[in-house]
């Protein structure tokens, strides 16, 4: 045996082993303490060192084998390991040792330093998205033949070493020093269950400690401090969790808090009594989001959000609408337009908006005079789910198995509408929401199963009772609860339809509108009076423990505390942004985490007798999250624009650089990213400020400007 590397490669919460031998590496899976050899088809040659590292950020550990000819074996879940050495910029040389580190704090990178027998040390810098670059390494790696750990759980650090003859020597600490300690154990939920490569920091007065979590509990010596001010955990996915006022002399297990890190901006309205949550927006425009193996979703750029008339009340002749950025993402808004849609009382109006691939849904309104509900509905296990689809009551056909990452087993929902739609034409209206998986999950699924994650598709029965796919991309709600419309032309007398997917789509209410359902409306634009951008903070969020309900946001409960720092770069300065939001002209209002736009529109006279009014909020723009597999997730730039063929856009395309857009950037995009989370190490902060003249700005430094916006 040459070396052993421990890593939970199947993410079952038990540490597995890669054992290096003269003839090659061997994997052993840990089943509650019982190890079984795994046939992984690894290269059968000698290696000096094995390193488990999630190089492509897809929630599983990949294996780097170092030696005379180094190899990268990518973990593809149930599909096994695949040789992806070509993905990694290995230099030529005989590798002898390695260590993981994070060069840039507050990043999601997993960097790797490698020592060579015949080459200078190399630092492989993680550029995210499965891309690395080779750089010189000037540091030193710890001596792995000597380790410190609390082997006997008495709160004191013991020592172990391996001598040149292969013997293990253990020295137990029997000192009587009266110091305090705290032990930290982590449990990942969305991250790896053993939370390998998380970072743990503690702060107690002036005392500061930091360590990388290797899947086993960490012991921190707190000296004379009987309590710890804060334990900060930076999970492998970059989210930050603070546990405050922790007593010393105890062992703690911290479970990863469930939270949504990226989604879309949120829409709120004043309804005459309170600020009301409507839904999120721009789920149709996930800029740079991974849809699988190194590819990205094509994106739409505008969305019409339905606002019920009862949700928007005039105050002093004005309608009040707010757009908040609650999550870890950048939003680029080019136009916000309010449309009043008057229609006959007794008729409901629905849009054609939904998330789907090209061709994108055209702007269209459907009028519904009568709802036709299914006569029966059942899931793929034959369970009667009809009662869950007859009203918007947050009860869903939700018994399909799913993971914490938003991946479900393939499942179906079958509906029968009896003898409805005698002419064979109808519009299917479906209200629901999606627990949207991030781009890294899409990448993992593409590796494990051909085709990856499957967008919902619609089937009907033909004249022989056989299921036929009639719409391979029927669409789905773009995030939070929304209603989508799907036009139908039945194949036969059967009115049975079936929806198939392996995404976590939760349908709340489903019904038909018979016929073509062309809407009779009177539509007019509502004048925009003002638009002010300012820092607001973050609404209190309620997350369902099984993620079977959409996250709930509470506008009246707001805090400046964040789980992340905004994406680095320049944002739109605070203040009046009305000029930027009036027209579609690629002069974008750029929002970061915690920002809000407050919009006021001129109230309109009441609709004619016999008519009623609802509203549509047209939002044109994009949203880019910070998932490590999202293109340019670590920077505000490059900016999107309407003429781009895709994002990231190819060489030869660029953001407009005419005089008007140069003036726009110089006048408006002048605000550096806020730093919402400060380093626990004060010395580290001082050094960072000295080394970085254009440092990020704090909330306090911008607060005077924020208060000046109405």
C-alpha positions as CSV (number, residue, x, y, z in Angstrom):
1,X,0.0,0.0,0.0
2,X,1.3,3.4,-1.0
3,X,-1.3,5.8,0.3
4,X,-5.0,6.1,1.3
5,X,-7.4,8.9,0.6
6,X,-10.8,9.1,2.4
7,X,-13.8,10.6,0.7
8,X,-17.5,10.0,0.6
9,X,-17.7,9.5,-3.2
10,X,-21.3,8.1,-3.1
11,X,-22.5,10.8,-0.7
12,X,-24.2,8.4,1.7
13,X,-22.8,10.0,4.8
14,X,-20.0,7.4,5.3
15,X,-16.4,7.9,4.5
16,X,-15.2,5.7,1.6
17,X,-11.5,4.9,0.7
18,X,-9.3,5.1,-2.3
19,X,-6.3,2.8,-1.6
20,X,-3.2,3.2,-3.8
21,X,-1.2,0.1,-4.5
22,X,1.7,-0.8,-6.7
23,X,-0.7,-2.1,-9.3
24,X,-3.2,0.8,-9.2
25,X,-5.9,2.4,-7.1
26,X,-8.7,0.4,-5.4
27,X,-12.0,1.9,-4.2
28,X,-13.8,0.6,-1.1
29,X,-17.3,1.8,-0.2
30,X,-18.2,2.2,3.4
31,X,-21.6,0.7,4.4
32,X,-21.9,1.7,8.1
33,X,-18.4,0.5,8.9
34,X,-18.3,-2.4,6.5
35,X,-16.0,-1.8,3.5
36,X,-16.7,-3.4,0.1
37,X,-14.5,-3.3,-2.9
38,X,-16.0,-1.3,-5.8
39,X,-15.2,-2.1,-9.4
40,X,-14.6,1.5,-10.7
41,X,-12.4,0.7,-13.7
42,X,-9.7,3.0,-12.6
43,X,-6.3,3.2,-14.4
44,X,-4.1,0.2,-13.4
45,X,-0.8,1.9,-12.7
46,X,1.1,3.2,-9.8
47,X,0.1,6.6,-8.4
48,X,1.7,8.5,-5.5
49,X,-1.2,10.5,-4.2
50,X,-5.0,10.5,-4.5
51,X,-7.1,13.6,-3.9
52,X,-10.9,13.7,-3.7
53,X,-12.2,17.0,-5.0
54,X,-15.4,18.2,-6.6
55,X,-13.6,19.8,-9.5
56,X,-16.8,20.4,-11.6
57,X,-19.0,21.5,-8.6
58,X,-21.8,19.0,-9.3
59,X,-22.3,17.8,-5.7
60,X,-20.1,14.7,-5.8
61,X,-16.4,14.0,-5.2
62,X,-14.2,13.4,-8.2
63,X,-10.8,11.7,-8.0
64,X,-7.4,13.1,-9.0
65,X,-4.6,10.5,-9.2
66,X,-1.2,12.0,-9.0
67,X,2.1,10.4,-10.1
68,X,4.3,10.0,-13.1
69,X,1.3,10.5,-15.4
70,X,-1.6,12.1,-13.5
71,X,-5.2,11.4,-14.2
72,X,-8.6,13.0,-13.5
73,X,-11.5,10.5,-13.0
74,X,-14.8,12.3,-12.9
75,X,-17.5,10.9,-10.6
76,X,-20.7,10.5,-12.7
77,X,-22.9,9.0,-10.0
78,X,-24.7,5.8,-11.0
79,X,-22.8,5.9,-14.3
80,X,-19.5,5.4,-12.5
81,X,-16.2,7.1,-13.1
82,X,-15.0,8.5,-16.4
83,X,-11.5,9.6,-17.5
84,X,-11.6,13.3,-17.9
85,X,-7.9,14.0,-17.8
86,X,-8.2,16.2,-20.8
87,X,-10.3,18.6,-18.7
88,X,-7.4,19.4,-16.4
89,X,-4.2,21.3,-17.3
90,X,-1.7,18.9,-15.7
91,X,1.9,20.0,-16.3
92,X,4.4,17.3,-17.3
93,X,6.2,16.0,-14.3
94,X,6.3,13.4,-11.6
95,X,3.7,14.5,-8.9
96,X,4.6,13.5,-5.3
97,X,2.2,15.4,-3.1
98,X,-0.8,17.7,-3.1
99,X,-3.1,19.8,-0.9
100,X,-6.4,21.5,-1.3
101,X,-6.8,25.2,-0.5
102,X,-8.9,28.3,-1.3
103,X,-6.8,31.1,-2.6
104,X,-9.6,33.7,-2.9
105,X,-11.7,34.0,0.3
106,X,-15.5,34.1,-0.1
107,X,-15.4,32.2,-3.3
108,X,-16.6,28.7,-4.3
109,X,-13.3,27.6,-5.8
110,X,-11.5,24.4,-4.8
111,X,-7.9,25.1,-5.7
112,X,-5.2,22.4,-5.7
113,X,-1.4,22.8,-5.0
114,X,0.7,20.0,-6.3
115,X,4.4,19.2,-5.6
116,X,6.6,17.6,-8.2
117,X,9.9,15.7,-8.2
118,X,11.1,17.2,-11.4
119,X,9.1,20.4,-11.7
120,X,8.4,23.5,-9.7
121,X,5.3,23.4,-7.5
122,X,2.1,24.2,-9.3
123,X,-1.1,25.8,-8.1
124,X,-4.1,24.7,-10.1
125,X,-6.6,27.5,-9.8
126,X,-10.3,26.7,-10.0
127,X,-12.0,28.9,-12.5
128,X,-15.4,27.2,-11.8
129,X,-17.5,25.3,-14.3
130,X,-14.9,22.5,-14.4
131,X,-12.1,24.7,-15.7
132,X,-8.7,25.1,-14.1
133,X,-5.5,27.0,-14.9
134,X,-2.0,26.2,-13.8
135,X,0.0,28.8,-11.9
136,X,3.2,28.9,-9.8
137,X,2.8,27.9,-6.2
138,X,5.0,29.7,-3.7
139,X,3.5,28.3,-0.4
140,X,4.1,25.1,1.6
141,X,1.9,22.1,2.2
142,X,1.4,20.6,5.7
143,X,3.3,17.4,6.6
144,X,0.7,14.7,6.1
145,X,2.7,12.2,8.0
146,X,1.8,14.1,11.2
147,X,-1.7,15.0,12.2
148,X,-3.4,16.5,15.3
149,X,-6.9,15.4,16.4
150,X,-8.8,14.7,19.6
151,X,-8.6,10.9,19.4
152,X,-10.0,10.3,22.9
153,X,-12.7,13.1,22.9
154,X,-11.4,14.8,26.0
155,X,-11.2,18.3,24.5
156,X,-7.4,18.2,24.1
157,X,-5.5,17.8,20.8
158,X,-3.6,14.5,20.5
159,X,-0.9,13.7,17.9
160,X,-0.3,10.9,15.4
161,X,2.5,10.3,13.0
162,X,3.8,7.7,10.5
163,X,7.4,6.7,10.7
164,X,9.6,5.8,7.8
165,X,9.0,2.1,8.5
166,X,5.2,2.5,8.2
167,X,4.4,2.3,11.9
168,X,1.8,4.6,13.4
169,X,2.7,6.4,16.6
170,X,-0.1,8.0,18.7
171,X,0.6,10.5,21.5
172,X,-2.3,11.3,23.8
173,X,-2.4,14.8,25.3
174,X,-2.3,14.5,29.1
175,X,-1.6,18.2,29.9
176,X,-3.6,19.9,32.7
177,X,-3.8,23.3,31.0
178,X,-7.1,24.9,32.0
179,X,-8.2,26.0,28.5
180,X,-11.6,25.8,26.9
181,X,-12.6,24.2,23.7
182,X,-15.5,23.7,21.2
183,X,-16.1,20.7,18.9
184,X,-17.8,21.2,15.5
185,X,-19.5,18.5,13.4
186,X,-21.2,19.4,10.1
187,X,-24.1,17.8,8.3
188,X,-24.6,18.8,4.7
189,X,-28.1,18.9,3.2
190,X,-27.8,20.3,-0.3
191,X,-24.0,20.1,0.0
192,X,-22.2,16.8,0.5
193,X,-23.5,15.0,3.5
194,X,-20.1,15.0,5.2
195,X,-19.5,18.6,4.1
196,X,-16.0,18.0,2.9
197,X,-14.1,21.2,2.0
198,X,-16.5,23.4,4.0
199,X,-14.7,26.1,6.0
200,X,-15.2,26.6,9.7
201,X,-14.2,29.8,11.6
202,X,-14.7,30.7,15.2
203,X,-14.4,34.1,16.9
204,X,-14.2,34.7,20.6
205,X,-13.2,38.2,21.5
206,X,-9.8,38.8,19.9
207,X,-9.3,35.0,19.3
208,X,-9.8,33.8,15.8
209,X,-9.4,30.3,14.3
210,X,-10.1,28.8,10.9
211,X,-10.0,25.3,9.6
212,X,-11.1,23.3,6.6
213,X,-13.6,20.5,7.3
214,X,-12.5,17.1,6.1
215,X,-15.6,15.2,7.0
216,X,-14.8,14.6,10.6
217,X,-15.4,16.8,13.7
218,X,-13.0,19.7,14.3
219,X,-11.8,20.7,17.7
220,X,-11.0,24.4,18.4
221,X,-9.0,25.5,21.4
222,X,-10.8,28.7,22.7
223,X,-8.1,29.5,25.3
224,X,-9.6,31.4,28.3
225,X,-12.9,32.1,26.5
226,X,-15.8,30.3,28.1
227,X,-18.0,31.0,25.1
228,X,-17.6,31.7,21.3
229,X,-19.1,34.8,19.8
230,X,-19.7,33.2,16.5
231,X,-19.1,29.9,14.6
232,X,-19.2,30.7,10.9
233,X,-19.6,27.9,8.4
234,X,-18.9,28.5,4.7
235,X,-20.5,25.4,3.1
236,X,-18.9,23.9,-0.1
237,X,-21.6,25.7,-2.2
238,X,-20.4,29.1,-0.9
239,X,-23.4,29.8,1.4
240,X,-22.5,31.2,4.8
241,X,-24.1,30.2,8.1
242,X,-23.5,31.9,11.4
243,X,-24.1,30.3,14.8
244,X,-23.8,32.9,17.6
245,X,-23.1,32.8,21.3
246,X,-22.0,29.1,21.6
247,X,-20.9,27.9,25.0
248,X,-17.4,26.3,25.2
249,X,-16.8,22.8,26.5
250,X,-19.4,21.3,24.3
251,X,-19.8,19.4,21.0
252,X,-22.1,20.9,18.4
253,X,-23.6,19.4,15.2
254,X,-24.6,22.0,12.7
255,X,-26.9,21.0,9.9
256,X,-26.8,23.0,6.7
257,X,-29.7,25.5,6.8
258,X,-32.0,25.1,3.8
259,X,-32.3,28.2,1.8
260,X,-32.7,29.2,-1.8
261,X,-29.6,31.0,-3.0
262,X,-30.6,32.0,-6.5
263,X,-33.9,32.4,-8.3
264,X,-35.2,35.7,-9.6
265,X,-36.2,39.2,-8.3
266,X,-39.5,39.4,-6.4
267,X,-42.6,41.5,-7.2
268,X,-44.6,43.2,-4.5
269,X,-47.6,45.5,-4.6
270,X,-49.5,47.8,-2.2
271,X,-53.0,46.4,-2.0
272,X,-54.6,49.1,0.1
273,X,-53.8,47.4,3.4
274,X,-50.3,45.9,3.1
275,X,-47.4,45.1,0.8
276,X,-48.5,41.9,-1.0
277,X,-46.2,39.3,-2.5
278,X,-47.1,38.6,-6.1
279,X,-44.5,36.2,-7.5
280,X,-40.9,36.2,-8.9
281,X,-40.0,37.4,-12.3
282,X,-37.4,36.7,-15.1
283,X,-37.4,33.0,-14.4
284,X,-37.6,32.9,-18.2
285,X,-34.2,34.6,-18.4
286,X,-31.7,32.7,-16.4
287,X,-28.6,34.3,-17.8
288,X,-25.6,31.9,-18.3
289,X,-27.4,29.1,-16.4
290,X,-26.0,25.6,-17.1
291,X,-28.4,23.2,-18.8
292,X,-26.1,20.2,-18.7
293,X,-22.6,19.4,-19.9
294,X,-20.9,22.7,-20.6
295,X,-23.9,24.2,-22.3
296,X,-26.3,27.0,-21.3
297,X,-30.0,27.6,-21.4
298,X,-31.1,29.9,-24.2
299,X,-32.9,32.7,-22.6
300,X,-36.0,34.8,-23.2
301,X,-35.7,38.4,-22.0
302,X,-39.2,39.6,-21.2
303,X,-42.0,38.3,-18.9
304,X,-45.6,39.5,-18.3
305,X,-46.5,39.1,-14.6
306,X,-50.2,38.9,-13.8
307,X,-51.3,41.2,-11.0
308,X,-55.0,40.8,-9.8
309,X,-56.9,44.0,-9.6
310,X,-57.4,43.4,-5.9
311,X,-53.7,43.3,-5.3
312,X,-53.0,46.9,-6.6
313,X,-54.8,49.8,-4.9
314,X,-54.2,53.5,-5.7
315,X,-53.0,55.8,-2.9
316,X,-53.0,59.5,-3.6
317,X,-53.4,58.8,-7.3
318,X,-50.6,56.4,-7.5
319,X,-50.0,52.6,-7.8
320,X,-47.0,51.4,-5.8
321,X,-45.0,48.4,-7.0
322,X,-41.7,47.1,-5.6
323,X,-39.0,44.8,-7.1
324,X,-36.6,43.3,-4.6
325,X,-33.4,41.3,-5.1
326,X,-33.5,38.9,-2.2
327,X,-31.0,36.2,-3.3
328,X,-27.4,35.6,-4.5
329,X,-27.6,36.9,-8.0
330,X,-27.4,40.0,-10.3
331,X,-30.5,41.3,-12.0
332,X,-30.3,43.4,-15.1
333,X,-33.6,45.3,-15.8
334,X,-34.0,47.2,-19.0
335,X,-37.7,48.1,-18.9
336,X,-40.6,47.9,-16.4
337,X,-44.0,48.6,-17.8
338,X,-47.4,48.4,-16.2
339,X,-50.4,47.5,-18.4
340,X,-54.0,47.8,-17.3
341,X,-56.1,45.1,-18.8
342,X,-59.9,45.7,-18.6
343,X,-62.2,42.8,-19.5
344,X,-65.8,41.9,-19.1
345,X,-66.8,41.0,-15.5
346,X,-67.2,37.2,-15.2
347,X,-64.3,36.5,-17.6
348,X,-60.8,35.6,-16.3
349,X,-57.7,36.6,-18.1
350,X,-54.5,34.5,-18.4
351,X,-51.3,35.1,-20.2
352,X,-49.2,32.8,-22.4
353,X,-46.1,33.2,-20.1
354,X,-44.1,30.1,-19.1
355,X,-40.6,28.7,-19.0
356,X,-39.8,26.8,-22.2
357,X,-37.2,26.6,-24.9
358,X,-37.3,28.4,-28.2
359,X,-39.5,29.4,-29.9
360,X,-40.5,31.4,-26.9
361,X,-44.2,32.0,-26.1
362,X,-45.7,34.9,-28.0
363,X,-47.5,37.6,-26.1
364,X,-51.1,36.4,-25.9
365,X,-54.1,36.6,-23.6
366,X,-56.7,33.9,-23.0
367,X,-60.2,34.7,-21.8
368,X,-61.8,32.0,-19.6
369,X,-65.6,32.1,-19.0
370,X,-66.0,28.7,-17.5
371,X,-63.5,26.4,-15.8
372,X,-63.7,22.7,-16.7
373,X,-62.1,20.6,-14.0
374,X,-60.9,17.0,-14.7
375,X,-63.3,14.2,-13.8
376,X,-60.4,12.2,-12.3
377,X,-56.7,12.5,-11.9
378,X,-54.1,10.1,-10.7
379,X,-50.3,9.9,-10.4
380,X,-48.0,7.2,-11.8
381,X,-48.6,5.0,-8.7
382,X,-52.4,5.0,-9.4
383,X,-53.2,7.3,-6.4
384,X,-56.3,9.5,-6.7
385,X,-55.0,13.1,-6.7
386,X,-58.1,14.9,-8.0
387,X,-58.9,16.7,-4.7
388,X,-55.4,18.3,-4.8
389,X,-56.1,19.9,-8.2
390,X,-59.5,21.5,-7.7
391,X,-58.4,24.7,-5.9
392,X,-55.4,26.9,-5.2
393,X,-54.9,25.5,-1.7
394,X,-51.2,24.6,-1.7
395,X,-52.0,20.9,-1.8
396,X,-50.2,19.2,-4.6
397,X,-49.7,15.7,-6.1
398,X,-46.4,15.6,-4.4
399,X,-45.7,12.0,-3.4
400,X,-43.1,11.4,-6.1
401,X,-39.6,10.6,-4.6
402,X,-37.1,13.5,-4.9
403,X,-33.7,14.7,-3.7
404,X,-32.7,17.8,-1.8
405,X,-31.2,19.1,-5.1
406,X,-34.6,19.4,-6.8
407,X,-34.4,16.1,-8.9
408,X,-37.3,13.7,-8.9
409,X,-37.7,10.2,-10.2
410,X,-39.5,10.2,-13.6
411,X,-43.2,10.5,-12.8
412,X,-46.5,11.2,-14.5
413,X,-49.8,13.0,-13.8
414,X,-52.7,11.7,-15.8
415,X,-56.0,13.7,-16.2
416,X,-59.3,12.8,-17.8
417,X,-61.6,15.7,-18.8
418,X,-64.5,13.4,-19.8
419,X,-66.6,14.7,-22.7
420,X,-65.4,18.3,-22.6
421,X,-64.2,20.3,-25.6
422,X,-66.6,18.9,-28.2
423,X,-64.8,20.6,-31.1
424,X,-61.5,19.0,-29.9
425,X,-59.9,22.4,-29.1
426,X,-59.2,23.7,-25.6
427,X,-56.7,25.6,-23.5
428,X,-55.2,23.7,-20.5
429,X,-54.6,26.0,-17.6
430,X,-52.2,24.8,-14.9
431,X,-51.3,26.7,-11.7
432,X,-48.2,25.6,-9.8
433,X,-44.6,26.2,-9.0
434,X,-41.2,24.6,-9.5
435,X,-38.5,23.8,-7.0
436,X,-35.9,24.7,-9.6
437,X,-32.6,22.8,-9.5
438,X,-29.5,24.9,-9.9
439,X,-27.1,24.7,-12.9
440,X,-24.7,22.3,-11.1
441,X,-27.5,19.9,-10.6
442,X,-28.4,20.0,-14.3
443,X,-24.7,19.2,-15.0
444,X,-24.7,16.3,-12.6
445,X,-27.9,14.9,-14.1
446,X,-26.4,15.2,-17.6
447,X,-23.4,13.0,-16.6
448,X,-25.5,10.4,-14.9
449,X,-28.4,9.8,-17.3
450,X,-28.5,10.4,-21.0
451,X,-30.7,13.4,-21.6
452,X,-30.3,14.7,-18.0
453,X,-33.3,16.4,-16.5
454,X,-36.5,16.3,-18.5
455,X,-38.7,19.3,-19.0
456,X,-42.4,18.6,-18.7
457,X,-43.9,17.2,-21.9
458,X,-47.5,16.5,-22.7
459,X,-49.1,13.3,-24.1
460,X,-52.6,12.4,-25.3
461,X,-54.3,9.2,-26.2
462,X,-54.9,8.5,-29.9
463,X,-57.9,6.6,-31.3
464,X,-56.4,3.3,-30.3
465,X,-55.8,4.4,-26.7
466,X,-52.0,4.7,-27.2
467,X,-50.1,7.6,-25.5
468,X,-48.6,10.0,-28.0
469,X,-46.4,12.9,-27.2
470,X,-48.0,16.0,-28.6
471,X,-45.9,18.7,-27.0
472,X,-42.3,17.8,-26.2
473,X,-41.8,21.1,-24.3
474,X,-45.2,22.2,-22.9
475,X,-43.5,24.6,-20.5
476,X,-43.8,25.1,-16.8
477,X,-44.2,27.9,-14.3
478,X,-41.0,30.0,-14.2
479,X,-40.3,29.6,-10.5
480,X,-42.8,30.7,-7.8
481,X,-46.5,30.1,-8.2
482,X,-47.9,31.1,-11.6
483,X,-50.5,29.9,-14.1
484,X,-49.4,28.7,-17.5
485,X,-51.6,28.0,-20.6
486,X,-51.1,25.2,-23.1
487,X,-53.2,25.1,-26.2
488,X,-54.7,21.7,-27.1
489,X,-55.9,20.0,-30.2
490,X,-57.1,16.5,-29.1
491,X,-56.1,13.5,-31.2
492,X,-59.3,11.5,-30.7
493,X,-62.5,11.4,-28.7
494,X,-60.4,10.7,-25.6
495,X,-59.9,13.7,-23.3
496,X,-57.1,12.1,-21.4
497,X,-53.8,13.9,-21.1
498,X,-50.6,13.0,-19.3
499,X,-47.7,15.1,-18.1
500,X,-44.2,13.5,-17.8
501,X,-41.1,15.0,-16.1
502,X,-38.4,14.3,-13.6
503,X,-38.4,17.9,-12.3
504,X,-40.0,18.9,-9.0
505,X,-43.1,20.6,-10.5
506,X,-45.9,21.1,-8.0
507,X,-49.3,21.5,-9.6
508,X,-51.9,23.2,-7.4
509,X,-54.9,23.7,-9.7
510,X,-55.6,22.4,-13.3
511,X,-58.6,23.1,-15.5
512,X,-59.6,23.4,-19.2
513,X,-61.1,26.3,-21.1
514,X,-63.1,25.1,-24.0
515,X,-62.6,26.4,-27.5
516,X,-60.0,28.9,-28.6
517,X,-60.5,31.2,-25.6
518,X,-59.4,34.5,-27.4
519,X,-59.6,37.2,-24.8
520,X,-61.8,40.3,-25.2
521,X,-59.8,43.1,-23.5
522,X,-59.1,46.8,-23.5
523,X,-55.5,47.3,-22.7
524,X,-53.6,50.5,-21.9
525,X,-50.2,51.5,-20.6
526,X,-50.1,53.1,-17.1
527,X,-47.6,56.1,-17.0
528,X,-44.5,55.5,-14.9
529,X,-44.1,58.5,-12.5
530,X,-41.0,57.5,-10.6
531,X,-38.5,54.7,-10.0
532,X,-36.0,54.8,-7.2
533,X,-33.2,52.2,-6.5
534,X,-31.9,51.8,-3.0
535,X,-30.6,49.2,-0.5
536,X,-33.4,47.6,1.5
537,X,-32.1,44.3,2.9
538,X,-33.6,40.9,3.0
539,X,-37.1,39.8,3.8
540,X,-37.5,37.1,6.4
541,X,-37.9,33.7,4.6
542,X,-39.7,30.6,5.6
543,X,-38.5,27.4,4.0
544,X,-40.4,24.1,4.0
545,X,-38.3,21.4,5.5
546,X,-39.0,19.0,2.6
547,X,-39.2,21.8,0.0
548,X,-42.7,20.8,-0.9
549,X,-43.9,24.4,-0.6
550,X,-42.5,27.5,-2.2
551,X,-40.3,29.7,-0.1
552,X,-42.3,32.3,1.7
553,X,-41.0,35.9,2.0
554,X,-42.3,38.4,4.6
555,X,-41.8,42.0,3.4
556,X,-42.5,43.7,6.7
557,X,-39.8,41.6,8.4
558,X,-36.5,42.9,6.9
559,X,-32.9,42.6,7.9
560,X,-29.5,43.6,6.5
561,X,-28.1,40.2,7.5
562,X,-27.1,38.1,4.5
563,X,-25.9,34.6,3.7
564,X,-23.6,35.8,1.0
565,X,-21.8,38.8,-0.4
566,X,-23.1,40.3,-3.7
567,X,-21.3,39.4,-6.9
568,X,-18.2,41.5,-7.4
569,X,-18.5,44.4,-9.9
570,X,-20.1,47.7,-10.6
571,X,-23.9,48.2,-10.1
572,X,-26.2,51.0,-10.9
573,X,-25.8,53.9,-8.4
574,X,-28.6,54.4,-6.0
575,X,-31.3,57.1,-6.8
576,X,-33.6,57.8,-9.7
577,X,-33.6,55.1,-12.4
578,X,-36.8,56.1,-14.2
579,X,-35.0,57.1,-17.3
580,X,-33.3,53.6,-17.5
581,X,-36.6,51.7,-17.1
582,X,-38.8,53.5,-19.6
583,X,-37.6,51.9,-22.8
584,X,-35.9,48.8,-24.1
585,X,-32.5,50.3,-25.0
586,X,-29.8,48.2,-23.2
587,X,-29.3,50.8,-20.6
588,X,-29.8,48.4,-17.7
589,X,-30.6,49.0,-14.1
590,X,-28.3,46.6,-12.3
591,X,-29.4,45.3,-8.9
592,X,-27.4,43.3,-6.4
593,X,-28.4,41.3,-3.3
594,X,-30.5,43.4,-0.9
595,X,-31.5,46.1,-3.5
596,X,-35.0,47.3,-4.2
597,X,-36.7,49.4,-6.9
598,X,-39.8,51.3,-5.8
599,X,-42.0,52.2,-8.8
600,X,-45.0,54.5,-8.8
601,X,-47.5,54.6,-11.6
602,X,-50.3,57.1,-12.3
603,X,-53.7,55.7,-11.2
604,X,-56.3,55.3,-13.9
605,X,-60.0,56.0,-13.8
606,X,-62.3,53.1,-13.0
607,X,-63.2,50.7,-15.9
608,X,-66.5,51.0,-17.7
609,X,-69.7,49.5,-16.1
610,X,-69.8,45.8,-16.5
611,X,-66.0,45.6,-16.9
612,X,-63.3,44.8,-14.4
613,X,-59.6,45.4,-14.3
614,X,-56.5,43.4,-13.8
615,X,-52.9,44.3,-14.5
616,X,-49.8,43.0,-16.2
617,X,-46.3,44.0,-15.3
618,X,-43.9,43.7,-18.2
619,X,-40.3,43.2,-17.1
620,X,-37.6,43.1,-19.7
621,X,-34.2,41.9,-18.5
622,X,-32.2,39.0,-17.2
623,X,-31.0,37.5,-13.9
624,X,-27.7,35.7,-13.3
625,X,-27.1,33.6,-10.2
626,X,-23.8,32.6,-8.5
627,X,-23.9,28.9,-9.2
628,X,-20.3,27.8,-9.9
629,X,-21.5,26.3,-13.3
630,X,-23.2,29.5,-14.3
631,X,-21.2,31.5,-16.9
632,X,-19.4,34.5,-15.4
633,X,-21.0,33.8,-12.1
634,X,-18.3,35.6,-10.2
635,X,-18.7,39.0,-11.9
636,X,-21.4,41.5,-12.9
637,X,-19.7,41.7,-16.3
638,X,-20.0,41.0,-19.2
639,X,-23.4,42.8,-19.5
640,X,-26.2,41.2,-21.5
641,X,-27.8,43.0,-24.4
642,X,-30.7,42.3,-26.7
643,X,-28.7,41.7,-29.9
644,X,-26.5,39.0,-28.4
645,X,-26.9,35.6,-30.0
646,X,-26.4,33.8,-26.7
647,X,-24.8,34.1,-23.3
648,X,-21.9,33.9,-22.9
649,X,-21.7,35.6,-26.2
650,X,-19.0,34.7,-28.8
651,X,-15.9,36.7,-29.9
652,X,-17.1,39.4,-32.2
653,X,-20.2,40.3,-30.1
654,X,-20.0,42.9,-27.4
655,X,-22.2,45.2,-25.3
656,X,-23.0,48.4,-27.2
657,X,-20.1,50.9,-27.0
658,X,-21.6,53.9,-28.8
659,X,-21.5,57.3,-27.1
660,X,-24.9,57.0,-25.5
661,X,-24.0,53.7,-23.8
662,X,-20.6,54.9,-22.8
663,X,-22.3,57.9,-21.0
664,X,-24.8,55.5,-19.4
665,X,-22.0,53.4,-17.9
666,X,-20.0,56.4,-16.7
667,X,-23.0,58.0,-15.2
668,X,-25.0,55.1,-13.7
669,X,-22.8,52.1,-13.2
670,X,-20.6,53.5,-10.5
671,X,-21.5,51.6,-7.4
672,X,-19.1,48.9,-6.2
673,X,-20.5,45.7,-4.8
674,X,-21.6,45.9,-1.2
675,X,-19.7,43.8,1.4
676,X,-22.6,42.5,3.5
677,X,-20.5,39.9,5.4
678,X,-17.3,41.1,7.0
679,X,-14.3,38.8,7.6
680,X,-14.2,37.5,11.2
681,X,-10.4,38.1,11.2
682,X,-9.9,41.9,11.7
683,X,-6.2,41.7,10.7
684,X,-7.3,39.9,7.5
685,X,-9.7,42.7,6.8
686,X,-7.0,45.4,7.3
687,X,-4.6,43.6,5.0
688,X,-7.3,43.3,2.4
689,X,-8.1,47.0,2.5
690,X,-4.5,47.9,2.1
691,X,-4.1,45.6,-0.8
692,X,-7.3,46.5,-2.6
693,X,-7.7,50.3,-3.1
694,X,-11.1,49.9,-4.8
695,X,-12.5,47.8,-2.0
696,X,-16.1,46.8,-1.8
697,X,-18.4,49.2,-0.1
698,X,-20.3,48.5,3.1
699,X,-24.0,49.0,3.7
700,X,-23.3,51.7,6.3
701,X,-21.3,53.7,3.7
702,X,-24.3,53.7,1.4
703,X,-27.0,54.1,4.0
704,X,-27.3,57.9,3.7
705,X,-28.0,57.6,-0.1
706,X,-30.4,54.8,0.5
707,X,-32.5,56.8,2.9
708,X,-32.8,59.6,0.4
709,X,-34.9,57.4,-2.0
710,X,-38.6,57.3,-1.6
